Amino acid sequence: MSVVSRRRGVDCPAIHLNLNVRGLPLSSTLAINERSASLIASGRDVIKLGLGQSPFPVPEVVVEALRANAHQKDYLPVRGLGRLREAVASYHSRRHGVARSGEDVLVGPGSKELMFLIQLVYYGDLCIPTPSWVSYEPQARIIGRQVRWLRTSASNNWGLQPEELEALCKEDPDRPRLVILNYPNNPTGYTYGMDKLRRLADVARRYRVVLLSDEIYGELQHDGAHRSIAELYPEGTIVSSGLSKWCGAGGWRLGTFTFPENLRWLLDAMAAVASETFTATSAPIQFAAIRAFEGGDAIEDYLHQCRRILSALGRVCADTLRRSGATVGEPDGAFYLFPDFRRFHNQMRAYGVHTSPELCALLLEDTGVATIPGSHFGRPEEELTLRLAYVDFDGARALEHAALAPPGALSEAFVREHCSRVVGAVERIASWAESPGVRQTLRHRTA
């Protein structure tokens, strides 16, 4: 290679990028987290409602299991540690009444990586309800898969309607499709009732759709009554789970896929690719994860208090936004709200805001509250929606005090005392949206 050609490769690296990757930005959730950290380092008071990271600590019994297994250093099987796979299968049988064995489970370094692998090995369209998590569509783009967006509406809590799935499948009944169903949902916080799940399962069965049911927030359904669509469509549903959300261990990077036996060929194909890429998931983490999936009183008490806190906080945040005029319902689970500010269209235009990215950028500038635009979740840019993750509070302290509170729903006073940064952030958003005159006041307050 000549000096000229070497220099050209250095000076113009973009011409050597894969076309599917060229222009691909950093994941929205990670980008806003890094942007927030940068602003905080520069002296700004930023309330981080962008990255959806659990505010709660990992349960102590699971941390103890990690300590006890810190010495584990060997490469583990590509599919995952046998004891862990059995624990995951037992978990789904116990929670959802779906009979699975350890042979049906694949363990990976986060469910995000497993979602990438399934799109890589499965030949078919990726079908996603909109709004949806920010990484489903970019992963398909990297791989070169066609994405079909499935319409939803705020009137139906942004949920996929069976009629929409039916209409898509009717276009080409024999076309292979992978449909992602995520609930409780990121970015909306809503879930599906059993009647809706049953009707979706009927359509999926009729057209032999492969369902990837992303239930990473299942244990954080506020009433503790999450049900898996795998109960209704066991032969065609892959259940995605992991430790990041319900166990507070996002940085541990452990995810699981649980397959029906008749899709074992898909598991095998993913494992073959995994053997050539990540090899195996961290050994100490896998041993510790056994304790998490085994459950027990300590885990159940932890989850109960997490749900109480998130339920009360979600209710207060949604009420605050609704009183200001934003359109948003009370969340069913997880820790997200997806408000629509269309009522403030004229005020926003006066701010110079015409799109959801402009909305979030100015909101961060004026109030110090970091959120993510609705367009990053598959919504039209001109729709003034955004996602906020109500997670910027001391989860350990909140858990400690929730355990001392009377049984039943936690009070607004509890929320205001122990989740004050989140409540204050949502009040800033509401005030900012209501009145252009608030801009300078808030900017001065957060400078």
C-alpha positions as a Markdown table, in Angstrom:
| # | Residue | x | y | z |
|---|---|---|---|---|
| 1 | Met | 0.0 | 0.0 | 0.0 |
| 2 | Ser | 1.4 | 3.4 | -0.9 |
| 3 | Val | 1.8 | 6.3 | 1.5 |
| 4 | Val | -0.9 | 8.2 | -0.4 |
| 5 | Ser | -3.4 | 5.4 | -0.1 |
| 6 | Arg | -2.6 | 4.9 | 3.6 |
| 7 | Arg | -3.1 | 8.6 | 4.2 |
| 8 | Arg | -6.3 | 8.6 | 2.2 |
| 9 | Gly | -7.6 | 5.8 | 4.5 |
| 10 | Val | -6.8 | 7.8 | 7.6 |
| 11 | Asp | -8.0 | 11.2 | 6.3 |
| 12 | Cys | -11.3 | 9.9 | 4.8 |
| 13 | Pro | -12.3 | 6.9 | 7.0 |
| 14 | Ala | -16.0 | 7.3 | 6.2 |
| 15 | Ile | -15.5 | 5.9 | 2.7 |
| 16 | His | -14.5 | 2.6 | 4.2 |
| 17 | Leu | -17.5 | 2.2 | 6.5 |
| 18 | Asn | -20.2 | -0.4 | 5.8 |
| 19 | Leu | -23.1 | 1.4 | 4.3 |
| 20 | Asn | -25.4 | 0.1 | 7.0 |
| 21 | Val | -23.3 | 1.7 | 9.7 |
| 22 | Arg | -22.4 | 5.0 | 8.0 |
| 23 | Gly | -24.0 | 7.9 | 9.8 |
| 24 | Leu | -25.3 | 5.7 | 12.6 |
| 25 | Pro | -25.2 | 7.8 | 15.8 |
| 26 | Leu | -24.5 | 6.7 | 19.4 |
| 27 | Ser | -27.5 | 5.0 | 21.0 |
| 28 | Ser | -29.9 | 7.7 | 22.2 |
| 29 | Thr | -30.0 | 6.5 | 25.8 |
| 30 | Leu | -26.3 | 6.3 | 26.1 |
| 31 | Ala | -25.7 | 9.6 | 24.3 |
| 32 | Ile | -28.0 | 11.5 | 26.7 |
| 33 | Asn | -26.3 | 9.8 | 29.7 |
| 34 | Glu | -22.9 | 10.9 | 28.4 |
| 35 | Arg | -24.2 | 14.4 | 27.6 |
| 36 | Ser | -25.7 | 14.7 | 31.1 |
| 37 | Ala | -22.4 | 13.6 | 32.7 |
| 38 | Ser | -20.5 | 16.2 | 30.7 |
| 39 | Leu | -22.8 | 19.0 | 31.7 |
| 40 | Ile | -22.6 | 17.9 | 35.4 |
| 41 | Ala | -18.8 | 17.9 | 35.2 |
| 42 | Ser | -19.0 | 21.5 | 33.8 |
| 43 | Gly | -21.0 | 22.6 | 36.9 |
| 44 | Arg | -24.6 | 22.3 | 35.6 |
| 45 | Asp | -27.3 | 20.9 | 37.8 |
| 46 | Val | -28.7 | 18.2 | 35.5 |
| 47 | Ile | -31.5 | 15.9 | 36.5 |
| 48 | Lys | -31.0 | 12.6 | 34.6 |
| 49 | Leu | -34.3 | 11.4 | 33.3 |
| 50 | Gly | -32.7 | 10.1 | 30.0 |
| 51 | Leu | -31.0 | 6.8 | 30.6 |
| 52 | Gly | -33.4 | 4.1 | 31.9 |
| 53 | Gln | -31.2 | 2.7 | 34.6 |
| 54 | Ser | -32.8 | 1.1 | 37.7 |
| 55 | Pro | -32.3 | 3.4 | 40.7 |
| 56 | Phe | -32.3 | 0.4 | 43.1 |
| 57 | Pro | -29.2 | -1.5 | 44.3 |
| 58 | Val | -28.8 | -5.1 | 43.4 |
| 59 | Pro | -30.4 | -7.3 | 46.1 |
| 60 | Glu | -27.9 | -8.1 | 48.8 |
| 61 | Val | -28.3 | -11.8 | 48.5 |
| 62 | Val | -27.3 | -11.6 | 44.9 |
| 63 | Val | -24.3 | -9.4 | 45.7 |
| 64 | Glu | -23.3 | -12.0 | 48.2 |
| 65 | Ala | -23.5 | -14.6 | 45.6 |
| 66 | Leu | -21.2 | -12.6 | 43.3 |
| 67 | Arg | -18.7 | -12.1 | 46.1 |
| 68 | Ala | -18.7 | -15.8 | 46.8 |
| 69 | Asn | -18.0 | -16.5 | 43.1 |
| 70 | Ala | -15.5 | -13.8 | 42.3 |
| 71 | His | -12.8 | -16.5 | 41.9 |
| 72 | Gln | -14.7 | -18.2 | 39.0 |
| 73 | Lys | -12.4 | -17.6 | 36.0 |
| 74 | Asp | -13.0 | -20.4 | 33.5 |
| 75 | Tyr | -14.7 | -20.1 | 30.2 |
| 76 | Leu | -18.3 | -21.3 | 30.6 |
| 77 | Pro | -20.4 | -23.0 | 27.9 |
| 78 | Val | -21.5 | -20.8 | 25.1 |
| 79 | Arg | -25.2 | -21.3 | 25.8 |
| 80 | Gly | -24.6 | -20.5 | 29.5 |
| 81 | Leu | -23.9 | -22.2 | 32.8 |
| 82 | Gly | -26.1 | -25.3 | 33.1 |
| 83 | Arg | -27.3 | -24.5 | 36.6 |
| 84 | Leu | -28.2 | -21.0 | 35.5 |
| 85 | Arg | -30.1 | -22.1 | 32.5 |
| 86 | Glu | -32.1 | -24.5 | 34.7 |
| 87 | Ala | -32.8 | -21.7 | 37.1 |
| 88 | Val | -34.1 | -19.5 | 34.3 |
| 89 | Ala | -36.3 | -22.3 | 33.0 |
| 90 | Ser | -37.6 | -22.9 | 36.5 |
| 91 | Tyr | -38.3 | -19.2 | 36.9 |
| 92 | His | -40.4 | -19.0 | 33.8 |
| 93 | Ser | -42.3 | -22.2 | 34.8 |
| 94 | Arg | -42.9 | -20.8 | 38.3 |
| 95 | Arg | -43.9 | -17.3 | 37.2 |
| 96 | His | -45.8 | -18.0 | 34.0 |
| 97 | Gly | -46.7 | -21.7 | 34.0 |
| 98 | Val | -44.7 | -22.2 | 30.8 |
| 99 | Ala | -42.9 | -25.6 | 30.9 |
| 100 | Arg | -39.3 | -25.1 | 29.8 |
| 101 | Ser | -36.0 | -26.9 | 30.4 |
| 102 | Gly | -32.4 | -25.6 | 30.7 |
| 103 | Glu | -31.9 | -26.8 | 27.1 |
| 104 | Asp | -34.4 | -24.1 | 26.0 |
| 105 | Val | -32.4 | -21.2 | 27.5 |
| 106 | Leu | -29.6 | -19.1 | 26.0 |
| 107 | Val | -27.5 | -16.7 | 28.2 |
| 108 | Gly | -25.7 | -13.7 | 26.8 |
| 109 | Pro | -23.9 | -10.5 | 27.9 |
| 110 | Gly | -27.2 | -8.5 | 28.1 |
| 111 | Ser | -30.4 | -9.2 | 26.3 |
| 112 | Lys | -29.4 | -6.4 | 23.9 |
| 113 | Glu | -26.7 | -8.6 | 22.4 |
| 114 | Leu | -29.1 | -11.5 | 22.1 |
| 115 | Met | -31.6 | -9.3 | 20.3 |
| 116 | Phe | -28.8 | -8.4 | 17.8 |
| 117 | Leu | -27.9 | -12.1 | 17.3 |
| 118 | Ile | -31.5 | -13.2 | 16.7 |
| 119 | Gln | -31.9 | -10.6 | 13.9 |
| 120 | Leu | -28.6 | -11.7 | 12.4 |
| 121 | Val | -29.5 | -15.4 | 12.2 |
| 122 | Tyr | -33.3 | -15.2 | 11.5 |
| 123 | Tyr | -34.2 | -14.4 | 7.9 |
| 124 | Gly | -37.3 | -12.3 | 8.0 |
| 125 | Asp | -38.8 | -8.8 | 8.5 |
| 126 | Leu | -38.5 | -7.2 | 11.9 |
| 127 | Cys | -41.9 | -5.8 | 12.9 |
| 128 | Ile | -42.0 | -3.3 | 15.7 |
| 129 | Pro | -44.8 | -1.3 | 17.3 |
| 130 | Thr | -44.1 | 2.4 | 17.5 |
| 131 | Pro | -43.1 | 3.8 | 19.9 |
| 132 | Ser | -40.5 | 1.2 | 20.8 |
| 133 | Trp | -37.1 | 1.0 | 22.5 |
| 134 | Val | -34.4 | 2.9 | 20.8 |
| 135 | Ser | -32.1 | 0.0 | 19.8 |
| 136 | Tyr | -34.5 | -2.4 | 18.0 |
| 137 | Glu | -34.5 | -0.5 | 14.7 |
| 138 | Pro | -30.8 | 0.5 | 14.6 |
| 139 | Gln | -29.8 | -3.1 | 15.2 |
| 140 | Ala | -31.9 | -4.2 | 12.2 |
| 141 | Arg | -30.4 | -1.4 | 10.1 |
| 142 | Ile | -26.8 | -2.5 | 11.0 |
| 143 | Ile | -27.7 | -6.1 | 9.9 |
| 144 | Gly | -29.6 | -4.9 | 6.8 |
| 145 | Arg | -33.0 | -6.2 | 7.8 |
| 146 | Gln | -36.2 | -4.6 | 6.6 |
| 147 | Val | -38.2 | -3.0 | 9.4 |
| 148 | Arg | -41.9 | -2.7 | 9.4 |
| 149 | Trp | -43.4 | -0.3 | 11.9 |
| 150 | Leu | -46.7 | -1.2 | 13.4 |
| 151 | Arg | -48.9 | 1.7 | 14.1 |
| 152 | Thr | -50.3 | 2.5 | 17.6 |
| 153 | Ser | -52.1 | 5.5 | 19.1 |
| 154 | Ala | -52.2 | 7.3 | 22.4 |
| 155 | Ser | -55.9 | 6.4 | 22.6 |
| 156 | Asn | -54.9 | 2.8 | 23.0 |
| 157 | Asn | -52.0 | 3.5 | 25.4 |
| 158 | Trp | -49.6 | 3.1 | 22.5 |
| 159 | Gly | -50.3 | -0.6 | 22.4 |
| 160 | Leu | -50.1 | -2.9 | 19.4 |
| 161 | Gln | -53.7 | -3.7 | 18.3 |
| 162 | Pro | -54.4 | -7.2 | 16.9 |
| 163 | Glu | -56.0 | -5.6 | 13.9 |
| 164 | Glu | -52.8 | -3.9 | 13.0 |
| 165 | Leu | -50.8 | -7.1 | 13.2 |
| 166 | Glu | -53.4 | -8.9 | 11.2 |
| 167 | Ala | -53.4 | -6.3 | 8.4 |
| 168 | Leu | -49.6 | -6.5 | 8.1 |
| 169 | Cys | -49.6 | -10.3 | 8.0 |
| 170 | Lys | -52.4 | -10.4 | 5.4 |
| 171 | Glu | -50.2 | -8.4 | 2.9 |
| 172 | Asp | -48.0 | -11.5 | 2.5 |
| 173 | Pro | -49.3 | -14.4 | 4.7 |
| 174 | Asp | -46.3 | -16.7 | 4.2 |
| 175 | Arg | -43.6 | -14.1 | 4.8 |
| 176 | Pro | -41.3 | -14.8 | 7.8 |
| 177 | Arg | -41.7 | -12.2 | 10.5 |
| 178 | Leu | -40.2 | -11.5 | 13.8 |
| 179 | Val | -42.5 | -9.3 | 15.9 |
| 180 | Ile | -41.1 | -7.7 | 19.1 |
| 181 | Leu | -43.6 | -7.2 | 21.9 |
| 182 | Asn | -42.3 | -5.3 | 24.9 |
| 183 | Tyr | -44.3 | -4.9 | 28.0 |
| 184 | Pro | -44.4 | -3.2 | 30.5 |
| 185 | Asn | -43.3 | -1.0 | 27.7 |
| 186 | Asn | -40.3 | 1.2 | 27.2 |
| 187 | Pro | -40.9 | 4.1 | 26.5 |
| 188 | Thr | -44.5 | 4.3 | 27.7 |
| 189 | Gly | -44.8 | 2.4 | 30.9 |
| 190 | Tyr | -48.0 | 0.7 | 29.7 |
| 191 | Thr | -48.7 | -3.1 | 29.6 |
| 192 | Tyr | -51.2 | -5.5 | 28.0 |
| 193 | Gly | -54.2 | -7.1 | 29.6 |
| 194 | Met | -54.8 | -10.8 | 29.1 |
| 195 | Asp | -57.7 | -10.2 | 26.6 |
| 196 | Lys | -55.4 | -8.2 | 24.3 |
| 197 | Leu | -52.5 | -10.7 | 24.7 |
| 198 | Arg | -54.9 | -13.5 | 23.8 |
| 199 | Arg | -56.0 | -11.8 | 20.6 |
| 200 | Leu | -52.4 | -11.0 | 19.6 |
| 201 | Ala | -51.5 | -14.6 | 20.2 |
| 202 | Asp | -54.3 | -15.8 | 18.0 |
| 203 | Val | -53.1 | -13.6 | 15.1 |
| 204 | Ala | -49.5 | -14.7 | 15.6 |
| 205 | Arg | -50.5 | -18.4 | 15.6 |
| 206 | Arg | -52.6 | -18.0 | 12.5 |
| 207 | Tyr | -49.6 | -16.5 | 10.5 |
| 208 | Arg | -46.8 | -18.5 | 12.2 |
| 209 | Val | -45.2 | -15.3 | 13.5 |
| 210 | Val | -42.2 | -15.6 | 15.7 |
| 211 | Leu | -42.8 | -13.5 | 18.8 |
| 212 | Leu | -39.9 | -12.0 | 20.7 |
| 213 | Ser | -41.6 | -11.0 | 24.0 |
| 214 | Asp | -39.3 | -8.6 | 25.7 |
| 215 | Glu | -40.3 | -8.9 | 29.3 |
| 216 | Ile | -37.3 | -7.3 | 30.9 |
| 217 | Tyr | -39.6 | -5.1 | 33.0 |
| 218 | Gly | -42.1 | -7.8 | 33.8 |
| 219 | Glu | -41.2 | -8.0 | 37.5 |
| 220 | Leu | -41.6 | -4.2 | 37.7 |
| 221 | Gln | -45.3 | -4.3 | 36.7 |
| 222 | His | -46.6 | -2.2 | 39.5 |
| 223 | Asp | -49.4 | -4.6 | 40.6 |
| 224 | Gly | -47.0 | -7.6 | 40.5 |
| 225 | Ala | -49.4 | -9.4 | 38.1 |
| 226 | His | -47.4 | -9.5 | 34.9 |
| 227 | Arg | -48.5 | -12.3 | 32.5 |
| 228 | Ser | -46.4 | -13.6 | 29.6 |
| 229 | Ile | -47.8 | -14.1 | 26.2 |
| 230 | Ala | -45.8 | -17.3 | 26.2 |
| 231 | Glu | -48.7 | -18.8 | 28.2 |
| 232 | Leu | -51.0 | -18.2 | 25.3 |
| 233 | Tyr | -48.7 | -18.8 | 22.3 |
| 234 | Pro | -46.0 | -21.1 | 23.8 |
| 235 | Glu | -45.0 | -22.7 | 20.5 |
| 236 | Gly | -44.0 | -19.4 | 18.9 |
| 237 | Thr | -42.8 | -17.1 | 21.7 |
| 238 | Ile | -39.3 | -16.4 | 22.8 |
| 239 | Val | -39.2 | -14.7 | 26.2 |
| 240 | Ser | -36.4 | -12.1 | 26.7 |
| 241 | Ser | -35.3 | -11.3 | 30.3 |
| 242 | Gly | -32.2 | -10.5 | 32.3 |
| 243 | Leu | -30.9 | -8.8 | 35.4 |
| 244 | Ser | -30.7 | -5.2 | 34.3 |
| 245 | Lys | -34.1 | -3.8 | 35.3 |
| 246 | Trp | -35.8 | -5.9 | 37.9 |
| 247 | Cys | -32.6 | -6.8 | 39.6 |
| 248 | Gly | -30.9 | -3.4 | 39.3 |
| 249 | Ala | -27.9 | -4.9 | 37.6 |
| 250 | Gly | -27.6 | -3.2 | 34.3 |
| 251 | Gly | -23.8 | -3.0 | 34.4 |
| 252 | Trp | -23.5 | -6.7 | 35.1 |
| 253 | Arg | -24.6 | -7.4 | 31.5 |
| 254 | Leu | -26.5 | -10.6 | 31.7 |
| 255 | Gly | -29.6 | -11.4 | 29.5 |
| 256 | Thr | -31.5 | -14.5 | 28.8 |
| 257 | Phe | -33.7 | -15.8 | 25.9 |
| 258 | Thr | -36.0 | -18.7 | 26.6 |
| 259 | Phe | -37.2 | -20.6 | 23.6 |
| 260 | Pro | -40.0 | -23.1 | 22.8 |
| 261 | Glu | -38.6 | -26.5 | 22.0 |
| 262 | Asn | -39.6 | -26.3 | 18.3 |
| 263 | Leu | -37.5 | -23.2 | 17.9 |
| 264 | Arg | -34.4 | -25.0 | 19.2 |
| 265 | Trp | -32.8 | -24.6 | 15.8 |
| 266 | Leu | -32.9 | -20.8 | 16.2 |
| 267 | Leu | -31.2 | -21.1 | 19.6 |
| 268 | Asp | -28.5 | -23.4 | 18.1 |
| 269 | Ala | -27.9 | -20.9 | 15.3 |
| 270 | Met | -27.5 | -18.0 | 17.8 |
| 271 | Ala | -25.2 | -20.1 | 19.9 |
| 272 | Ala | -23.0 | -20.8 | 16.9 |
| 273 | Val | -22.6 | -17.1 | 16.2 |
| 274 | Ala | -22.0 | -16.4 | 19.9 |
| 275 | Ser | -19.2 | -18.9 | 19.9 |
| 276 | Glu | -17.4 | -16.8 | 17.2 |
| 277 | Thr | -18.2 | -13.4 | 18.9 |
| 278 | Phe | -18.6 | -13.1 | 22.7 |
| 279 | Thr | -17.6 | -16.7 | 23.5 |
| 280 | Ala | -19.4 | -16.8 | 26.8 |
| 281 | Thr | -20.9 | -14.5 | 29.4 |
| 282 | Ser | -18.8 | -13.4 | 32.5 |
| 283 | Ala | -18.4 | -16.5 | 34.8 |
| 284 | Pro | -18.9 | -14.7 | 38.2 |
| 285 | Ile | -22.0 | -12.9 | 37.0 |
| 286 | Gln | -23.5 | -16.2 | 35.8 |
| 287 | Phe | -23.0 | -17.9 | 39.1 |
| 288 | Ala | -24.5 | -14.9 | 40.9 |
| 289 | Ala | -27.5 | -14.8 | 38.6 |
| 290 | Ile | -28.5 | -18.3 | 39.7 |
| 291 | Arg | -29.4 | -16.8 | 43.1 |
| 292 | Ala | -31.4 | -14.0 | 41.4 |
| 293 | Phe | -33.5 | -16.4 | 39.3 |
| 294 | Glu | -34.1 | -18.8 | 42.2 |
| 295 | Gly | -36.1 | -16.1 | 43.9 |
| 296 | Gly | -37.2 | -16.6 | 47.5 |
| 297 | Asp | -38.4 | -14.3 | 50.3 |
| 298 | Ala | -35.5 | -11.8 | 50.1 |
| 299 | Ile | -36.0 | -11.3 | 46.4 |
| 300 | Glu | -39.8 | -11.0 | 46.7 |
| 301 | Asp | -39.6 | -8.5 | 49.5 |
| 302 | Tyr | -37.1 | -6.4 | 47.4 |
| 303 | Leu | -39.4 | -6.5 | 44.4 |
| 304 | His | -42.5 | -5.6 | 46.4 |
| 305 | Gln | -40.9 | -2.5 | 47.8 |
| 306 | Cys | -39.5 | -1.5 | 44.3 |
| 307 | Arg | -43.0 | -1.8 | 42.8 |
| 308 | Arg | -44.5 | 0.3 | 45.7 |
| 309 | Ile | -42.0 | 3.1 | 45.1 |
| 310 | Leu | -42.2 | 3.1 | 41.3 |
| 311 | Ser | -46.0 | 3.0 | 41.4 |
| 312 | Ala | -46.4 | 5.9 | 43.7 |
| 313 | Leu | -43.7 | 8.0 | 41.9 |
| 314 | Gly | -45.2 | 7.2 | 38.5 |
| 315 | Arg | -48.6 | 8.3 | 39.7 |
| 316 | Val | -47.4 | 11.6 | 41.1 |
| 317 | Cys | -45.3 | 12.4 | 38.0 |
| 318 | Ala | -48.2 | 11.6 | 35.6 |
| 319 | Asp | -50.7 | 13.7 | 37.7 |
| 320 | Thr | -48.3 | 16.6 | 37.6 |
| 321 | Leu | -47.9 | 16.5 | 33.8 |
| 322 | Arg | -51.6 | 16.1 | 33.3 |
| 323 | Arg | -52.4 | 19.1 | 35.4 |
| 324 | Ser | -50.2 | 21.2 | 33.2 |
| 325 | Gly | -52.0 | 20.0 | 30.1 |
| 326 | Ala | -49.8 | 17.3 | 28.8 |
| 327 | Thr | -51.4 | 14.1 | 27.6 |
| 328 | Val | -50.1 | 11.1 | 29.5 |
| 329 | Gly | -51.7 | 8.2 | 31.4 |
| 330 | Glu | -50.7 | 6.6 | 34.6 |
| 331 | Pro | -48.0 | 3.9 | 34.0 |
| 332 | Asp | -48.6 | 0.2 | 34.6 |
| 333 | Gly | -45.0 | -0.7 | 35.2 |
| 334 | Ala | -41.3 | 0.0 | 34.6 |
| 335 | Phe | -40.2 | 3.6 | 35.3 |
| 336 | Tyr | -41.1 | 5.5 | 32.2 |
| 337 | Leu | -43.6 | 8.2 | 31.0 |
| 338 | Phe | -44.3 | 9.2 | 27.4 |
| 339 | Pro | -46.0 | 12.6 | 27.6 |
| 340 | Asp | -47.4 | 14.3 | 24.5 |
| 341 | Phe | -47.2 | 18.2 | 24.5 |
| 342 | Arg | -49.3 | 18.8 | 21.4 |
| 343 | Arg | -51.6 | 21.1 | 23.5 |
| 344 | Phe | -48.6 | 23.5 | 23.8 |
| 345 | His | -48.0 | 23.6 | 20.0 |
| 346 | Asn | -48.4 | 27.4 | 19.7 |
| 347 | Gln | -46.2 | 28.1 | 22.8 |
| 348 | Met | -43.6 | 25.7 | 21.5 |
| 349 | Arg | -43.5 | 27.4 | 18.1 |
| 350 | Ala | -42.9 | 30.7 | 19.9 |
| 351 | Tyr | -39.8 | 29.0 | 21.5 |
| 352 | Gly | -38.7 | 27.9 | 18.1 |
| 353 | Val | -39.6 | 24.3 | 18.8 |
| 354 | His | -41.1 | 22.4 | 15.9 |
| 355 | Thr | -39.9 | 18.8 | 16.6 |
| 356 | Ser | -39.4 | 16.5 | 19.5 |
| 357 | Pro | -35.5 | 16.7 | 19.3 |
| 358 | Glu | -35.8 | 20.5 | 19.5 |
| 359 | Leu | -38.2 | 20.1 | 22.4 |
| 360 | Cys | -35.8 | 18.0 | 24.4 |
| 361 | Ala | -32.7 | 20.1 | 23.5 |
| 362 | Leu | -34.4 | 23.3 | 24.7 |
| 363 | Leu | -35.8 | 21.6 | 27.8 |
| 364 | Leu | -32.3 | 20.5 | 28.8 |
| 365 | Glu | -30.9 | 24.0 | 28.1 |
| 366 | Asp | -33.6 | 25.9 | 30.0 |
| 367 | Thr | -34.4 | 23.5 | 32.9 |
| 368 | Gly | -31.5 | 21.2 | 33.3 |
| 369 | Val | -33.8 | 18.1 | 32.8 |
| 370 | Ala | -32.5 | 15.5 | 30.4 |
| 371 | Thr | -35.1 | 13.5 | 28.4 |
| 372 | Ile | -35.2 | 11.7 | 25.1 |
| 373 | Pro | -37.3 | 12.8 | 22.0 |
| 374 | Gly | -40.2 | 10.7 | 20.9 |
| 375 | Ser | -38.7 | 10.5 | 17.4 |
| 376 | His | -35.9 | 8.3 | 18.7 |
| 377 | Phe | -38.6 | 5.7 | 19.6 |
| 378 | Gly | -40.0 | 5.6 | 16.1 |
| 379 | Arg | -42.5 | 8.5 | 16.3 |
| 380 | Pro | -42.7 | 11.3 | 13.8 |
| 381 | Glu | -40.3 | 14.2 | 14.5 |
| 382 | Glu | -43.2 | 16.8 | 14.4 |
| 383 | Glu | -45.0 | 15.0 | 17.2 |
| 384 | Leu | -44.1 | 16.7 | 20.5 |
| 385 | Thr | -43.6 | 13.5 | 22.5 |
| 386 | Leu | -40.7 | 12.6 | 24.8 |
| 387 | Arg | -39.7 | 9.9 | 27.2 |
| 388 | Leu | -38.7 | 10.5 | 30.7 |
| 389 | Ala | -37.3 | 7.9 | 33.0 |
| 390 | Tyr | -38.2 | 8.7 | 36.6 |
| 391 | Val | -35.1 | 7.2 | 38.1 |
| 392 | Asp | -32.9 | 10.0 | 39.4 |
| 393 | Phe | -33.2 | 9.3 | 43.1 |
| 394 | Asp | -31.5 | 7.3 | 45.8 |
| 395 | Gly | -33.0 | 3.9 | 45.4 |
| 396 | Ala | -31.3 | 2.3 | 48.4 |
| 397 | Arg | -32.6 | 5.0 | 50.8 |
| 398 | Ala | -36.1 | 4.8 | 49.3 |
| 399 | Leu | -36.1 | 1.0 | 49.8 |
| 400 | Glu | -35.0 | 1.4 | 53.4 |
| 401 | His | -37.8 | 3.8 | 54.2 |
| 402 | Ala | -40.5 | 2.0 | 52.2 |
| 403 | Ala | -39.9 | -1.0 | 54.3 |
| 404 | Leu | -40.8 | 1.0 | 57.4 |
| 405 | Ala | -43.9 | 2.6 | 55.8 |
| 406 | Pro | -47.4 | 1.3 | 56.5 |
| 407 | Pro | -48.7 | -1.4 | 54.0 |
| 408 | Gly | -50.5 | -0.4 | 50.9 |
| 409 | Ala | -49.8 | 2.5 | 48.5 |
| 410 | Leu | -47.1 | 4.9 | 49.4 |
| 411 | Ser | -48.2 | 8.5 | 49.9 |
| 412 | Glu | -47.3 | 11.5 | 47.9 |
| 413 | Ala | -45.5 | 12.9 | 50.9 |
| 414 | Phe | -43.2 | 9.8 | 50.8 |
| 415 | Val | -42.5 | 10.4 | 47.1 |
| 416 | Arg | -41.7 | 14.0 | 47.6 |
| 417 | Glu | -39.4 | 13.3 | 50.5 |
| 418 | His | -37.5 | 10.3 | 49.0 |
| 419 | Cys | -37.7 | 11.0 | 45.2 |
| 420 | Ser | -37.5 | 14.8 | 45.4 |
| 421 | Arg | -35.2 | 15.3 | 42.4 |
| 422 | Val | -37.6 | 13.4 | 40.1 |
| 423 | Val | -40.7 | 15.3 | 41.4 |
| 424 | Gly | -38.9 | 18.6 | 41.1 |
| 425 | Ala | -37.8 | 17.8 | 37.5 |
| 426 | Val | -41.3 | 16.9 | 36.4 |
| 427 | Glu | -42.6 | 20.1 | 38.0 |
| 428 | Arg | -39.9 | 22.1 | 36.1 |
| 429 | Ile | -41.1 | 20.4 | 32.8 |
| 430 | Ala | -44.7 | 21.2 | 33.6 |
| 431 | Ser | -44.0 | 24.9 | 34.4 |
| 432 | Trp | -41.7 | 25.3 | 31.4 |
| 433 | Ala | -44.4 | 23.9 | 29.0 |
| 434 | Glu | -47.1 | 26.1 | 30.5 |
| 435 | Ser | -45.5 | 29.5 | 30.1 |
| 436 | Pro | -42.7 | 30.9 | 27.9 |
| 437 | Gly | -41.9 | 33.4 | 30.6 |
| 438 | Val | -40.7 | 30.6 | 32.8 |
| 439 | Arg | -37.7 | 30.0 | 30.5 |
| 440 | Gln | -35.4 | 32.6 | 31.9 |
| 441 | Thr | -36.3 | 31.9 | 35.5 |
| 442 | Leu | -35.5 | 28.2 | 35.2 |
| 443 | Arg | -32.4 | 28.9 | 33.2 |
| 444 | His | -31.1 | 31.2 | 35.9 |
| 445 | Arg | -32.0 | 28.7 | 38.6 |
| 446 | Thr | -30.1 | 25.8 | 36.9 |
| 447 | Ala | -27.1 | 27.8 | 35.6 |
